[in-house]
């Protein structure tokens, strides 16, 4: 399972490391089903008016894709929400069924 955090210069190394950690822990039990995880984090520009966001795309070995998008007042909250959404989706039978 490859985890790639895509972001611009406004995302700190700490936020990138946090995103990698949260998604790894959320998806470790499904590692054999996952080819790649791409996470895009965007801190809010002027909190609290402009919320931070986290978009996650999980490409499965079957070539299917699972996606989640979360917004929160803080970027770490958006990461937590997106990781929880992806973990929930991966527990669904459709995400675990290999394609023919």
Secondary structure, 3 states (H helix, E strand, C coil): CEEEEECCCCCCHHHHHHHHHHHHHHHHHHHHHEEEEEEEEECCCCCCCCCEEEEEEEEECCCCEEEEEEEECCHHHHHHHHHHHHHHHHCCHHHHCCCC
